[in-house]
Amino acid sequence: YACLSYCWGGLQPIVNSTTRKSPPEGWTISLHELPKTFRDAIHVLRRLGYRYVWIDSLCIIQDDLDDKEREINQMPHIYKGSSLTLCASTARSCDEGFIEPRLEHSEFQLPVSLSDNKTGTIYLDRILWFQPPIEEPLGTRAWALQERLLSPRVIEYGWRTVRWNCFCTEGYSGYQSLSADISGKSGFPNTLNYNLFGYLNPLGPRRIPQQSDELFECWVHIVTQYTRRVLTLADDRLAAIGGIAAEIQARTKIPYLAGLWNYERLPTQLLWKVKSPLQKLLSRPSISRAPSWSWPAVDGPVSFNH
């Protein structure tokens, strides 16, 4: 099965609810009843040969608090267990869609003559089209980060290009030859982008190497990227990264302390700061959600001094 990662917003889609009477054989929805983002995703996944797709608003009973809490706790396993996650990266809402006409890839060929009488061709290409995923609508959504990192394979419909990412490689539609050069612009340094998929990916290494520097660098980049994103509910600050933390803990056996890791680099992890205006620095949530010494206790983007 495949999963869909998308922005809610806009007109709320038809959702699975207790008020929607379900016959024993289940209920069906006409394709035209679905929001455009869902229709686009189904179109793409059908072309890829998939029969099943997991969409949270359809697969979780939204007005049943017990079912909702139970299924939200299972979401990291759902994304991890899928064979592909499709990211509707450019859609600002579920009714906006993400399939749109794209400019054909073009390049300029320039014949050249060398001093030794050899000739050749220089291929000139524009990569000004590239938009870092963090700047796309889905890239601003905090929950979407772990949906992306826990999935074994990801296909992202971004602005002007389609991106592919998995444990083995990453690529860009029409620009495969340039993938290695621009992959670091995804928000993670190039090597970490591969490592995160390798560490968290069920197809990758069985457990994360316990070299302190490597683990620390990975976690710092995850937290830095994660805290730049937006949460609808501020109280989800720990929960929305909990799936990544649980996977790391399961593979390393290192105790997890509300956003930090209890091993020899713990003192260094305490050197975090909030990159926000002063008024945000002075405000704290009315209800405590983490110890004051850990970054989830406050709102705003976080960086580490190391």
N, C-alpha and C positions, 0 to 999 in steps of 0.2 A: 504494500500500500504506500501511497504518497501522503505528505502533509502539506498544508497551505499555511504560509506565514504572511500576514497582511495587517493593514491598519483597519480598525473598526471605523468609527466616525461616520458622518453622513447619515443617510437614511438607514435605520437599523434593519438588518436582514431578517428574513423569516428564521425564527430560532426554535430549537427544541424546548418545549416547556410542558409543565404538567397540565396546562389548560388546553394543550393540543391533544385531543383524544387519539390514542394510538391503537389500532386494531392489532390482534395477535400476530399478524404477519408483518407488522410494521407499517409506517406511513411513507408516502411518496410525495415528492415535490416536483412540479413541472419545471423544466429548465428555465423557462421564461419568467418564472416567479423569483428566481434568484438574482441577487445583485450582480452587476457587471463583472466585478472582480472574481466572483465565484464562477460565473459563466466562462470567463477567459481561462481560468485555471482548469476547469473541466475540459475545455477544448484542447488545451495544450497537453494535459495528461492523457487524454484519450488518444491523441496522436502519438504519444510515447508508449502506448500499449497498456496503460494502467486501467484497472477496473474499479479501484477503491481509492478514495481520498478522505483524509481526516481533516475536518474543519471545526474548530472549537465551538462556534455558535450553533452548529447543527448537531454536534456529537455530545455536547454537555447540556443537561437540562438546566437552563439558565435560572429558573425561578425555584429550584429545589436546592436549598443551601447545603444539605448533606451531600447530594450528588455532585454539586459544583465543587465543594471542598475536596471530595475524594478524587474527582477527575483532574482538578488542577494539580494535585500532588502527583498524579500519574503522568502529567504532560511531558516532563523530561524523558521518561521511559518511552512515551509514544513517539516523540521526535527521534530519539535514539534508535528505536526499533523500526522506523520506516526505512524504505530503500531510497527515498528521495524527498527532499523538501523544496517546494517551489515558493520562491519569495517574490511577492508582488511589490517590488521595491519602490516603484514610482507612484503607486496609487495612494492618494491621501485619505481615501475612505473606501469602504467595501463596495460602493456603487460607482466608483470612478473607472475601474478597469485598468489594465496595464498593457493590452495589446494595441499597438498603434503603428502607423506607417513609419518606416525607418529609412534614413538615407542609405543608399547602397555604399558599401565600402569602395573607396577609390584610392589609387596611388598614382604618383607621377614618375614615369621612367625617364631617366636622363642618361643618354649614351656618353661614355667617357673614353678618351684615348690616353694611354700611359706612355711614359718616356721610352719604354722598351718596345714600343709598337704594339703592345697588347691592348685589346679593347674590352670593354665591359659595360655594365649597366648599373647605375645607382637608382635605387628605389626610394623615393621620398614619400613620406606618409604624415598625415596630421594626427596627432593624438590630443589635440586641444579639446576634443569632445569628452575626454574622460572625466567622469564625475565620481569622486570618492563615495562609496556606499553610505558613509556616515552622514553625508549631506542630502541623501535621498529621504523621502518621507519615512520609509520603513526603518532607515538607519537611525532615526531619532527615537524609536520606540524601544524602551528598555527590555521588555520581555522578548523581543525579537532576537536579541544577541544570543541567548542560550538556545533558542530554537535553531539558530544557524549553526552554532558551534557543536551542538550535540547530534546533529544530523549527519549520517554517513556521506551523503552527497547533497549538494545544493546547486540549484539553478536559479539565478537571480535575473529578473527582467528589470534592468536599470535604464537610465536615460541614455539613449542612442546605442546601447549595446546590451547583449545578453552575456552574463558571466557564469562560468562553471567552476565549482570548487569541490574537491574531494581529498581523500588522504594522499592520493598519488600526485595530483597536479591541479592546476587552475588555468583557465583560458578565457578568452574574450572573443565573441563572435566576429569573424572577419579579421582578427588581429592576433591569431595564435602565435605568430612569430615574435610579437612584442610582449607576450604575456609575462615573461620573466622580468622584463625591464620595468613594467608598470605595476606589478602585483603588490609591491610594497605600499602603494597608495590606497590599499583597501582599508586602511585604518590600523593595521598591524604591520610591524616590520616583516619583510618577506619570509625570513626563516621562522619567525614565530607563527605566521599564518599557517605554514605547513605543520609546525609542531603542535599547535592547538588541535588541528584536525587529527593528527596522529595520536596525541595523548587522549583525547576525549572520544575518538571515533571507534566504534566497535570493530571496524575493519583494520584498525591501526595496531600499534604495540599493545600488549596486554596490560601494561602498567606504566605509569609515568616514572621516568628516571628520577631518583631522589637527590641528584646533585642540587645543593641548596640554591646556587646562583641561577640555574636554569629554571627551577620551579618558581623562584621569587620573581624573576623577570617576566615569566608568563602571567603570573597572577597580577602583577603590577599593571601590565598592559590590559588585561581583562577588566580590572576595576577602573582604570583610567577611561577606557572606552565606554564601559557600562554606565558610569556616573555622569557622562556627558549626555545621556539619553533621558527621555521623559517618561515618568510614571503617572498614570491617571490617579492611582492611589499611592500616596507617599509611604503608607505602611507596608507596601509590597517591596520596599528597598532591599530587604534580605531575601525574600521569597523569590524574586524574579532572577536572582543569580544563584539560587539554592541548588538548582539542578547541576550546574557546572561544578559547584563546590562539592556536592555529594559524589559526583563521578571522580573527581580528583582524590577525595578522601578514601573512596572505595579502592582505588588503585595504589595509593601511597601509604595508607593506614596512619597518616599524620592527623592528629586531632585538629578539628576546625573550630575556631573560637569567634563566632559572630562576625565573620568577614576577614579574619586573620588566621594564620597557620601557626600552630604551636610547635615550632622547631627552632633550630639555632638562629634563624633569621627573624624571629619574632620581634626583637628590639628594633630592627631596621624597619619592619612593617609599621611600627608605631609612628614613624616620621612622615605622617600624611598631613595634608592641609587642604582646605576647601578653596577652590578657585572661584570665588563669588564676590560680589560687592559686599561692603562692610555690613549693610543692614541684614543680609542673609547670614553672615557669619554670626551675628548676635542673636539669631532666632533659632530655637530648637523645637522639635515636635512637641505638642502638648502631652502626648503619651509616649513614654520611652519605648523604643523599639530595639535598642542595642546599648551595650555599655558605652560610656562617654569616651573611652579611649579607642573605640573602633569607628571607622568611617561611616558605617550605616546609621550612626546615631544622629547625623546631621544631614541636611539637604545640600544639593549642589554638586558640581563636578569636583573630583578629588584628584590630587597628584601626590607623588611621593618624592621625598628628598633622599637620594641615595647615590 
